[in-house]
């Protein structure tokens, strides 16, 4: 069935996975796993955009539809919100390209599988001096590449997606959280119920680290070039105080801004929206296990 069914300016699809365990799972483990999957699913957004011929998705929302005990099964609803001007183009794609195939559902499954592969290989490469990967992991990579071709994503695009994720410790943390139920059974597999070929075997999952404490820096800074910045407060005389606003593509909560020495406060004062090169400075919150934004440094205005 076609999964591009629109309500207002969004469309939704399901993403269903199963851990092959027969014992009840502790609530804390399930919560950790669900939070990890939410982050992984959101990370697949660029691949969904590629499938939709680069139609921009404003945001991805993840809901849980059902959790089934026995073999632990999660049934997620993934909602993609797009801009009003892209709705007609996306509907046409749904009719002409997607047809009756659940393409978006497949892309999300493939993307999550690719992130698990990326985290596993990234961890192996960073801890193994000889950088040897078990053959089953390389075989899994071939499955992902073949799956990408089925949804019109080039091998170059999926390889770039994997390579970038393999160097991102945050991806490894999210994968370890999502797959935490594997610790409950020494033979558990992760079954991608919408795309069984992408099922992750225990021999792959066991290569992940036991925990991610050593992968969690207290502070981090991430650069974003040429991004929309909305300024809500400014000071024409100072660059480090009195500045605040939002970066809607990253977060909608108002945060503190600081201007680099090369950015003149007086020339930026009074402007409400700019394209800028920024660096987001964050601190890890041990209570929520999330990064909180300390401030956004505006490095250049384009």
SULJOVEN-V705318 format. One record per pair of residues at least 12 apart in sequence whose C-alpha atoms are under 10 Angstrom apart, sorted by the first residue. I is the first residue (numbers start at 1). GAP is how many residues later the second one is. Records with the same first field share a line. If there is no record, write none. Layout:
I->GAP, GAP
//
This chain:
1->97, 98, 99, 100, 101, 102
2->92, 93, 96, 97, 98, 99, 100, 101, 102, 103
3->91, 95, 96, 97, 98, 99, 100, 101, 102
4->76, 86, 87, 88, 89, 90, 91, 94, 95, 96, 97, 98, 99, 100, 101
5->86, 89
6->74, 75, 81, 84, 85, 88
7->74
8->73, 74, 76, 79
9->71, 72, 73, 74, 75, 76, 77, 78, 79, 81
10->47, 48, 49, 50, 69, 70, 71, 72, 73, 74, 77, 80
11->49, 67, 68, 69, 70, 71, 76, 79, 80, 93
12->48, 49, 50, 65, 66, 67, 68, 69, 92, 93
13->49, 63, 64, 65, 66, 67, 89, 90, 91, 92, 93, 95
14->48, 49, 50, 51, 61, 62, 63, 64, 65, 88, 90, 91, 92, 94, 95, 180
15->26, 47, 48, 49, 50, 59, 60, 61, 62, 63, 89, 90, 91, 92, 93, 94, 97, 177, 178, 179, 180
16->48, 49, 50, 51, 57, 58, 59, 60, 61, 89, 93, 175, 176, 177, 178, 179
17->20, 50, 55, 56, 57, 58, 59, 92, 173, 174, 175, 176, 177, 178, 179, 182
18->49, 50, 51, 52, 53, 54, 55, 56, 57, 170, 171, 172, 173, 174, 175, 181
19->50, 51, 52, 53, 54, 55, 160, 162, 163, 166, 169, 170, 171, 172, 173, 180, 181
20->50, 51, 52, 53, 161, 162, 165, 167, 168, 169, 170, 171, 182
21->48, 49, 50, 51, 52, 160, 161, 163, 164, 165, 166, 167, 168, 169
22->47, 48, 49, 50, 162, 163, 166
23->46, 47, 48, 49, 161, 162
24->45, 46, 47, 48, 160
25->44, 45, 46, 47, 156, 159
26->155, 158
28->152
29->148, 149, 150, 151, 152, 153, 154, 155
30->37, 42, 44, 147, 148, 149, 150, 151
31->146, 147, 149
32->142, 144, 145, 146, 147, 148, 149
33->41, 141, 142, 143, 144, 145, 146, 147, 148
34->29, 30, 40, 42, 143, 144, 145, 146
35->27, 139, 142, 143
36->135, 136, 137, 138, 139, 140, 141, 142, 143, 144
37->25, 37, 39, 75, 137, 138, 139, 140, 141, 142
38->22, 23, 24, 25, 26, 38, 40, 136, 140
39->22, 23, 73, 131, 132, 135, 136, 138, 139
40->68, 71, 72, 73, 74, 75, 76, 131, 132, 134, 135, 137, 138
41->19, 20, 21, 35, 37, 67, 68, 70, 71, 74
42->17, 18, 19, 20, 36, 37, 38, 66, 69, 70
43->17, 65, 68, 69, 72, 118, 122, 128
44->16, 63, 64, 65, 66, 67, 68, 69, 70, 71, 117
45->12, 13, 14, 15, 35, 62, 63, 66
46->65, 111, 115
47->57, 60, 61, 63, 64, 101, 104, 106, 110, 111, 114
48->32, 55, 56, 57, 58, 59, 60, 63, 103, 105
49->31, 33, 55, 58
50->57, 101, 102, 103, 104, 107, 108
51->42, 46, 47, 52, 53, 56, 97, 100, 101, 102, 103
52->37, 38, 39, 41, 42, 45, 46, 51, 52, 99, 100, 101
53->36, 37, 40, 99, 100
55->27, 28, 30, 31, 32, 34, 35
56->24, 25, 26, 27, 30, 34
57->23, 24, 25, 26, 29
58->22, 23, 24, 25, 190, 191
59->20, 21, 22, 23, 24, 190, 191
60->18, 19, 20, 21, 22
61->16, 17, 18, 19, 20
62->14, 15, 16, 17, 18
63->12, 13, 14, 15, 16
64->12, 13, 14
65->12, 13
71->117
72->109, 118
73->117, 118, 120
74->119
75->118
77->28
78->26, 27, 30
80->24
97->54
98->53
101->50
102->49, 92
103->47, 48, 49
104->47
105->89, 90
106->41, 42, 44, 45, 86, 88, 89, 92
107->40, 41, 43, 44, 45, 46, 88
108->86, 87
109->35, 38, 83, 84, 85, 86, 87, 89, 90
110->33, 34, 35, 36, 37, 38, 41, 48, 82, 84, 85, 87, 88, 89
111->33, 36, 37, 47, 50, 51
112->63, 80, 86
113->27, 28, 30, 31, 49, 62, 77, 79, 85, 86, 87
114->26, 27, 29, 30, 31, 34, 44, 45, 47, 48, 49, 51, 52, 84
115->46, 47, 48, 49, 50, 51, 56, 57, 59, 60
116->46, 49, 50, 55, 56, 58, 59, 60, 62, 63, 84, 88, 89, 92
117->20, 21, 23, 24, 27, 45, 48, 49, 55, 58, 83, 87, 88, 91
118->23, 41, 43, 44, 45, 46, 47, 48, 49, 50, 53, 54, 57
119->43, 44, 46, 47, 48, 49, 50, 51, 52, 53, 54, 55, 56, 57, 88, 89, 90
120->13, 17, 46, 52, 55, 56, 84, 85, 86, 87, 88, 89
121->12, 13, 16, 17, 20, 41, 42, 45, 46, 51, 83, 86, 87
122->40, 41, 42, 43, 44, 45, 46, 47, 49, 50, 86
123->43, 44, 46, 49, 84, 85, 86, 92
124->42, 83, 84, 85
125->41, 42
126->40, 41
133->74
134->69, 70, 73
135->68, 69
136->65, 67, 68
137->63, 64, 66, 67, 68, 70
138->66
140->57, 58, 59, 60, 61, 64
141->18, 21, 57
143->54, 55, 56
144->14, 15, 53, 54
145->12, 13, 14
147->48, 50, 51
168->47
169->43, 45, 46, 47, 48
170->42, 45, 46, 47
172->36, 37, 39, 40, 43, 44
173->35, 36, 38, 39, 40, 42, 43
174->38
175->30, 33, 34, 37
176->29, 32, 33, 34, 35, 36
177->33, 34, 35
179->26, 29
180->25, 30, 31
182->20, 23, 24
183->22, 23, 27
185->17
186->16, 17, 20
187->14, 15, 16, 18, 19
188->12, 13, 14, 15, 17, 18
189->12, 13, 14, 15, 16, 17
190->12, 14, 15
216->68, 73, 75
217->66, 67, 74
218->64, 65, 66, 67, 68, 73
219->62, 63, 64, 65, 66, 72, 73, 74, 75
220->59, 60, 61, 62, 63, 64, 71, 73, 74
221->57, 58, 59, 60, 61, 62, 72, 73, 74, 75, 76
222->56, 57, 58, 59, 60, 74
223->54, 55, 56, 57, 58, 73, 74, 76
224->26, 52, 53, 54, 55, 56, 74, 75
225->50, 51, 52, 53, 54, 74, 75, 76, 77
226->48, 49, 50, 51, 52, 74, 75, 76
227->20, 21, 22, 23, 47, 48, 49, 50, 51, 74, 75
228->18, 19, 20, 21, 22, 45, 46, 47, 48, 49, 50
229->16, 17, 18, 19, 20, 21, 43, 44, 45, 46, 47, 48, 49, 67, 69, 72
230->14, 15, 16, 17, 18, 22, 24, 41, 42, 43, 44, 45
231->12, 13, 14, 15, 16, 23, 24, 25, 26, 37, 38, 39, 40, 41, 42, 43
232->12, 13, 14, 22, 23, 24, 25, 38, 39, 40, 41
233->12, 23, 24, 36, 37, 38, 39
234->23, 24, 31, 32, 34, 35, 36, 37, 38
235->30, 31, 33, 34, 35
236->28, 29, 30, 31, 32, 33, 34
237->27, 28, 29, 32
238->20, 21, 26, 27, 28, 31
239->18, 19, 20, 21, 22, 24, 25, 26, 27, 29, 30, 58, 59
240->16, 17, 18, 19, 20, 21, 25, 57
241->15, 16, 17, 18
242->14, 15, 16
243->12, 13, 14, 15, 16, 22, 26, 52, 53
244->12, 13, 14, 51, 52
245->12, 27, 28, 51
246->27, 50
247->26, 31, 33, 49
250->30
251->42
253->40
254->39, 41
255->38, 39, 40, 41
256->37, 38, 39, 40, 41
257->21, 22, 23, 37, 38, 39, 40, 41
258->20, 21, 37, 38, 39, 40, 41
259->19, 37, 38, 39, 40, 41, 42
260->18, 37, 38, 39, 40
261->37, 38, 39
262->36, 37, 38, 39
263->35, 36, 37, 38
264->36, 37
268->33
274->27, 28
275->25, 26, 27
276->21, 22, 23, 24, 25, 26
277->20, 21, 22, 23, 24, 25
278->18, 19, 20, 21, 22, 23
279->16, 17, 18, 19, 20
280->13, 14, 15, 16, 17, 18
281->12, 13, 14, 15, 16
282->12, 13, 14
283->12
//
